[in-house]
Amino acid sequence: MRNLWMALSNSLIFWMAWILIPFLMEIIPALFGFFLLIKKRFFTKHSELEVGRLPEITLIIPIYNSAPTLYGCLQSVYESTYPNEKISIMLVNNKSQDNSFEIFTQCQKEMEELSMQWLNARQGKSKALNMALFNAQGKYIIHIDSDGKLEQNALKNMVLRFEQNEDIHCMTGSILVEPDLIENTDSFLMKLIRRCEFCEYGQAFLAGRNYESELDSVFTLSGAFSAFRKSTILKTQLYNTDTVCEDTHVTFQVRKMLKKKVHLCENALFFVDPIDDMNKMYTQRQRWQRGELEVMHMFLSKEMKVAKGFLSNFMVRLLIFDHTFAFPRMIWYFALICLVFLNYPMKLVVGSVLLIYLLYVFSSFLFFLNILSYLREFKDIYQYYRGKWYICLLMPLYNFLIFWIRFAGIINSINSSSAWRTRNFTQECQCFRDIVKDDFLFIIKIVEKLRKVSNDETKD
């Protein structure tokens, strides 16, 4: 009887460690989010405003060597359904070295209905954006990146959301990767990674931040496409120069200082270029991770010292989940290898890993269904995304890769000072090889010394 009880206890502990914990922390929240977003999709009603009543807006576009993409960005504004005569565009140049200004002058000639201004700044992106804010006009201020394109109705949809909800003071748009650029990729492996990236962005915005928006827990506005009531943004301390994530810093100011809500406009789409290569992905995610930690430290140092912060503050919970739990999750991955040496049956270990993987696939499929429902009004994107259903099978592997990049970002943020430029993936691998080589050389030298001492004693 005792042996049976021990066996049941060991089995229970095993399944709690390998199945129950991931199920409670990730699968159940995904189920809850799925039903919440279904409810929002079918029960939220939106009214329309007449085009003539749309207010004036200012678009701020930071420029840094943007010549290859600037024309397409401005063209997407020009061809949008928002009245051109009510759009003012401020292009803030931060020491570009290419012919971005020539592209700007070309657009001025071809798009005469748009009011465009060129501002030169020489003190970094944050101060450049602040200069534009002080010179901006209009009821709403919208930031977009110069390397992306607006969906035709994006500006109108975002302004309408503001006009219909007086309690919304700032919003982020939904960022997706440009499908045409994905499908024009030559390398099959890179094309697959870019398709995973497209699904990741869909999960992040049309599922993740959409769910967070319903609970008023959006952590950060996207710097690529975000919007503010002018009366709100000018009450903040504006963009901060002490962090590489100025968009997250502004989000925290709106939440913590002004006590205002932050939302997602799920039907305002903005398309960005897919990742160039693994080096670009690595440096991008490292920068995001570092910026998140920097802003957390600026605003949440007091809350982190109080135990109740975990229950009362979603930002504290996010920090603990993303960073504090990252170390046990890392150990959890490596412990799989150790189970084999602890006499656990191979079938049990492999079976549990397979079951966890299938649970993650199921979670990805729930996100997939949610995202499809929110893309129905965008026919081309809907058709494209629907055809990529099989990517759900690969998303757990892709997210596993992203986890290790983010984990490296945590380590690097501890060991190095803040900077916009960080080591890329190739440089990081070379650094790792050098360290391993030095460590092995050290061990080899010790072994050689011991061998020499042993030989000397043998001779004596």
C-alpha positions in Angstrom: 0.0 0.0 0.0 2.9 2.3 0.9 4.6 1.6 -2.4 1.4 2.4 -4.3 0.9 5.7 -2.4 4.5 6.6 -3.2 4.0 5.8 -6.9 0.8 7.9 -7.0 2.6 10.8 -5.2 5.5 10.7 -7.6 3.1 10.6 -10.6 1.0 13.5 -9.2 4.1 15.6 -8.6 5.4 14.9 -12.1 2.1 15.9 -13.9 1.7 19.0 -11.7 5.2 20.1 -12.6 5.1 19.3 -16.4 1.4 19.7 -17.3 -0.7 21.5 -14.7 1.6 24.6 -14.2 1.8 25.5 -18.0 -1.9 24.7 -18.2 -2.9 27.1 -15.4 -0.4 29.9 -16.5 -1.0 29.9 -20.2 -3.7 27.6 -21.5 -6.5 28.7 -19.2 -5.8 32.5 -19.7 -5.9 31.8 -23.5 -9.3 30.2 -23.1 -10.6 33.1 -21.0 -9.3 35.6 -23.5 -10.9 33.6 -26.4 -14.4 33.9 -25.0 -13.9 37.5 -23.9 -12.8 38.6 -27.4 -15.7 36.6 -29.0 -18.0 38.5 -26.8 -16.4 41.8 -27.8 -16.5 41.0 -31.5 -20.2 40.3 -31.6 -21.7 42.5 -29.0 -19.8 45.8 -29.3 -21.6 48.3 -31.5 -20.0 51.3 -33.2 -21.8 54.3 -34.6 -20.6 56.3 -37.6 -19.8 60.0 -37.9 -20.3 62.1 -41.0 -17.0 62.7 -42.9 -17.6 66.4 -42.6 -17.5 66.3 -38.8 -14.1 64.6 -38.6 -11.6 66.8 -36.7 -8.2 68.0 -37.7 -5.3 65.7 -36.8 -1.5 65.8 -36.8 0.7 62.9 -37.9 4.2 62.9 -36.6 6.7 60.7 -38.5 10.2 60.3 -37.3 12.8 60.1 -40.1 16.2 58.4 -40.0 17.6 57.2 -43.3 14.1 56.5 -44.4 14.5 57.0 -48.2 13.6 53.4 -49.2 10.2 53.5 -47.4 9.2 57.1 -46.9 7.3 57.4 -50.2 5.2 54.4 -49.6 4.4 55.6 -46.0 3.2 59.0 -47.2 1.3 57.6 -50.1 -0.6 55.4 -47.7 -1.6 58.6 -45.8 -2.6 60.3 -49.0 -4.7 57.4 -50.2 -6.5 56.9 -46.9 -10.2 57.6 -46.4 -9.5 60.4 -44.0 -9.9 63.9 -45.6 -6.5 65.1 -46.7 -7.4 68.7 -45.9 -7.8 67.8 -42.3 -4.4 66.1 -42.0 -1.2 67.9 -41.0 2.1 65.9 -41.3 5.3 66.7 -39.5 8.4 64.8 -40.5 11.0 65.0 -37.9 14.5 64.3 -39.3 17.1 62.9 -36.8 20.4 63.4 -38.6 19.6 61.3 -41.7 22.5 60.6 -44.0 20.6 59.6 -47.1 18.3 61.4 -49.6 15.1 61.3 -47.4 14.6 65.0 -47.9 14.5 64.6 -51.7 11.8 61.9 -51.3 9.9 64.4 -49.0 10.1 67.2 -51.7 8.9 64.7 -54.3 5.9 63.8 -52.2 5.1 67.5 -51.7 4.8 68.0 -55.4 2.8 64.8 -56.1 0.5 65.0 -53.0 -0.4 68.7 -52.9 -3.5 68.2 -50.9 -1.4 67.1 -47.9 0.1 69.7 -45.6 3.7 68.5 -44.9 6.5 70.1 -42.8 10.1 69.0 -42.5 11.8 69.6 -39.1 15.4 68.9 -38.4 16.5 67.6 -35.0 20.0 66.7 -33.8 19.5 65.4 -30.3 18.0 61.9 -30.7 14.6 60.5 -31.5 12.9 61.3 -28.2 13.8 65.0 -28.3 12.9 65.1 -32.0 9.4 63.8 -31.2 9.0 66.3 -28.3 9.8 69.1 -30.7 7.1 67.9 -33.0 4.6 67.7 -30.2 5.1 71.3 -29.3 4.5 72.3 -32.9 1.6 70.0 -33.6 -2.0 71.2 -34.3 -5.3 69.4 -34.3 -7.4 67.6 -31.8 -5.5 64.3 -32.1 -1.8 63.5 -32.5 -0.9 60.3 -34.3 2.6 58.8 -34.5 3.5 56.4 -37.3 6.9 55.0 -38.3 8.3 55.9 -41.7 8.9 52.2 -42.6 5.3 51.2 -42.6 2.0 51.7 -44.4 -1.5 52.5 -43.1 -4.5 50.4 -44.1 -6.9 52.6 -46.0 -9.4 53.2 -43.2 -6.9 53.1 -40.3 -6.9 56.8 -39.5 -10.6 57.2 -39.8 -11.3 54.1 -37.6 -8.9 55.4 -34.9 -10.4 58.9 -34.8 -13.9 57.6 -34.8 -13.0 55.4 -31.8 -11.8 58.5 -30.0 -14.9 60.5 -30.9 -17.2 57.7 -29.7 -15.5 57.2 -26.4 -14.6 60.2 -24.3 -12.9 58.1 -21.6 -10.3 56.9 -24.1 -7.3 59.2 -24.1 -4.6 57.3 -26.0 -4.7 54.2 -28.2 -2.3 51.9 -30.1 -3.2 50.6 -33.6 -2.9 47.0 -34.6 0.5 46.3 -36.1 0.9 43.5 -38.7 3.6 42.5 -41.1 3.3 43.3 -44.8 2.1 40.0 -46.5 3.5 40.9 -50.0 7.0 41.3 -48.6 6.8 38.0 -46.8 5.8 36.1 -49.9 8.5 37.7 -52.0 11.2 36.2 -49.7 13.6 33.9 -51.6 14.8 31.7 -48.7 12.2 29.1 -47.7 13.4 29.1 -44.1 13.3 32.9 -43.8 9.8 33.0 -45.4 8.6 30.5 -42.8 10.1 32.6 -40.0 8.4 35.7 -41.5 5.1 33.9 -41.7 5.5 33.0 -38.0 6.3 36.7 -37.3 3.0 37.7 -39.1 1.1 35.3 -36.8 3.0 36.5 -33.8 2.0 40.1 -34.5 -1.6 39.0 -35.0 -1.5 37.2 -31.7 0.1 40.2 -29.9 -2.3 42.8 -31.2 -5.6 41.3 -32.4 -5.6 38.8 -29.5 -3.2 39.8 -26.7 -3.6 43.6 -26.6 -7.2 43.3 -27.7 -7.8 41.2 -24.6 -5.8 43.6 -22.4 -7.7 46.6 -23.8 -10.9 45.1 -22.6 -9.4 44.8 -19.1 -7.7 48.2 -19.3 -4.3 46.5 -18.9 -2.4 47.5 -22.1 1.2 47.6 -21.1 2.6 49.6 -23.9 1.6 51.7 -26.9 3.2 50.7 -30.1 5.7 53.3 -31.2 4.9 52.3 -34.8 1.3 53.5 -34.7 -0.2 55.2 -31.7 -2.5 58.1 -31.1 -3.3 60.6 -28.3 -5.7 63.4 -27.5 -3.5 66.5 -27.7 -4.9 67.7 -24.4 -3.6 64.4 -22.8 -0.2 64.0 -24.3 0.8 67.6 -23.5 0.1 67.0 -19.8 2.8 64.3 -19.6 6.5 64.8 -19.3 6.7 63.8 -23.0 9.2 61.4 -24.4 12.0 60.4 -22.2 15.7 60.2 -23.3 16.8 57.8 -20.6 15.3 54.7 -22.1 15.4 52.9 -25.4 11.6 52.3 -25.2 10.1 55.9 -25.2 6.7 54.5 -26.2 6.5 52.4 -23.1 7.6 55.3 -20.9 4.8 57.5 -22.3 2.3 54.7 -21.7 3.3 54.5 -18.0 3.0 58.3 -17.7 -0.6 58.2 -19.0 -1.4 55.4 -16.6 0.5 56.3 -13.5 0.6 60.1 -13.6 -2.6 61.0 -15.4 -4.7 58.0 -14.4 -6.1 57.7 -17.9 -7.0 54.6 -19.9 -4.9 53.1 -22.7 -6.7 51.1 -25.4 -6.3 49.2 -28.7 -8.1 50.2 -31.8 -8.3 46.7 -33.4 -9.6 47.9 -36.8 -6.8 50.5 -37.3 -4.1 48.4 -39.1 -0.6 49.4 -39.8 1.8 47.2 -41.9 5.5 47.1 -41.1 8.3 45.4 -43.0 9.1 41.8 -42.0 12.3 41.1 -40.1 15.4 41.2 -42.3 17.3 38.3 -40.7 18.0 36.7 -37.3 20.5 39.5 -36.4 17.7 42.1 -36.8 15.2 40.1 -34.8 17.8 39.5 -32.1 18.7 43.2 -31.6 15.0 44.3 -31.9 13.8 41.9 -29.2 16.8 42.7 -27.0 15.9 46.4 -27.2 12.3 45.8 -26.4 13.3 43.7 -23.4 15.8 46.2 -22.1 13.3 49.1 -22.5 10.6 47.2 -20.6 12.9 46.6 -17.7 14.2 50.2 -17.7 10.6 51.7 -17.6 9.5 49.2 -15.0 12.4 50.3 -12.8 11.5 54.0 -13.2 7.8 53.5 -12.3 7.4 50.3 -10.3 10.3 50.3 -7.8 8.0 50.9 -4.8 5.3 48.5 -5.9 7.8 45.7 -6.3 8.7 46.0 -2.6 5.1 45.4 -1.6 3.8 41.8 -1.7 0.2 43.0 -2.5 1.5 44.6 -5.7 1.2 41.2 -7.4 -2.6 41.1 -6.8 -3.3 44.8 -7.3 -1.1 45.8 -10.2 -1.2 44.0 -13.6 2.2 45.5 -14.5 3.8 43.9 -11.5 2.3 40.5 -12.5 3.6 40.9 -16.0 7.1 41.7 -14.7 7.1 38.7 -12.5 5.8 36.4 -15.2 8.1 37.7 -17.9 11.3 38.0 -15.9 11.1 36.4 -12.4 9.5 33.3 -13.8 12.0 33.2 -16.7 14.7 31.6 -14.6 12.6 28.6 -13.4 11.2 28.2 -16.9 14.8 27.9 -18.1 15.5 25.3 -15.5 12.3 23.6 -16.4 13.5 23.2 -20.0 16.8 21.8 -19.0 15.3 19.5 -16.4 13.7 17.4 -19.1 17.1 16.0 -19.9 17.7 15.2 -16.2 14.4 13.2 -15.9 15.9 10.4 -18.1 18.8 10.0 -15.6 16.3 9.9 -12.7 14.8 6.7 -14.0 11.7 8.3 -15.4 10.4 6.2 -18.4 11.3 7.7 -21.7 7.7 7.2 -22.9 6.5 9.3 -19.9 9.0 12.1 -20.6 8.4 12.2 -24.4 4.6 11.9 -23.9 4.5 14.8 -21.4 6.5 17.0 -23.8 4.2 16.1 -26.7 1.1 16.8 -24.6 2.4 20.2 -23.5 3.3 21.0 -27.2 -0.2 20.1 -28.3 -1.7 22.3 -25.6 0.3 25.2 -26.9 -0.8 24.4 -30.4 -4.4 24.4 -29.2 -3.8 27.8 -27.6 -2.4 29.1 -30.9 -5.4 27.8 -32.7 -7.8 29.7 -30.3 -5.8 32.9 -31.1 -6.1 32.0 -34.8 -9.9 31.9 -34.6 -10.1 35.1 -32.7 -7.8 36.9 -35.1 -9.8 35.7 -38.1 -13.0 37.1 -36.7 -11.4 40.6 -36.3 -9.9 40.5 -39.9 -13.2 39.8 -41.6 -13.7 43.4 -42.7 -10.2 43.3 -44.4 -10.8 40.8 -47.2 -7.3 40.4 -48.5 -5.6 40.1 -45.1 -8.4 37.8 -44.0 -7.8 35.5 -47.0 -4.0 35.5 -46.4 -4.2 34.8 -42.7 -6.8 32.0 -43.2 -4.4 30.2 -45.5 -1.7 30.2 -42.9 -3.6 28.0 -40.4 -0.7 25.5 -40.4 1.6 28.0 -38.8 -0.3 27.2 -35.5 1.6 24.0 -35.5 4.9 25.9 -35.6 4.1 28.7 -33.2 5.2 26.9 -30.0 8.7 26.4 -31.6 8.8 30.0 -32.7 7.8 31.3 -29.3 10.4 29.0 -27.7 13.0 30.8 -29.8 11.7 34.2 -28.9 11.8 33.2 -25.2 15.5 32.6 -25.3 16.2 35.8 -27.1 14.2 37.7 -24.5 16.0 35.8 -21.7 19.3 36.9 -23.2 17.9 40.4 -23.1 17.3 40.1 -19.4 20.9 38.9 -18.8 22.4 41.6 -21.1 20.4 44.4 -19.4 22.0 43.4 -16.1 25.5 43.2 -17.4 25.6 46.3 -19.7 24.5 49.9 -19.8 21.6 51.1 -21.8 22.2 51.8 -25.5 20.2 51.8 -28.8 22.8 49.6 -30.5 23.3 46.1 -29.0 25.2 43.0 -30.1 23.4 41.1 -32.8 22.9 37.4 -33.0 26.1 36.7 -34.9 28.2 38.7 -32.5 26.5 37.1 -29.5 27.3 33.6 -30.9 30.9 34.6 -31.5 31.1 36.0 -27.9 29.7 32.7 -26.6 32.3 30.7 -28.6 35.1 32.8 -27.3 34.0 32.3 -23.7 33.7 28.6 -24.2 37.0 28.4 -25.9 38.7 30.4 -23.0 37.0 28.2 -20.4 38.2 25.0 -22.1 41.7 26.4 -22.5 41.7 27.1 -18.8 40.7 23.6 -18.1 43.2 22.2 -20.5 46.0 24.2 -18.8 45.0 22.9 -15.4 45.0 19.3 -16.7 48.4 19.8 -18.3 49.8 21.2 -15.0 48.4 18.3 -13.1 49.9 15.9 -15.6 53.3 17.6 -15.4 53.3 17.4 -11.6 52.3 13.7 -11.8 55.1 13.0 -14.2 57.6 14.8 -12.0 56.5 12.7 -9.0 56.8 9.5 -11.0 60.4 10.4 -12.0 61.3 11.0 -8.4 
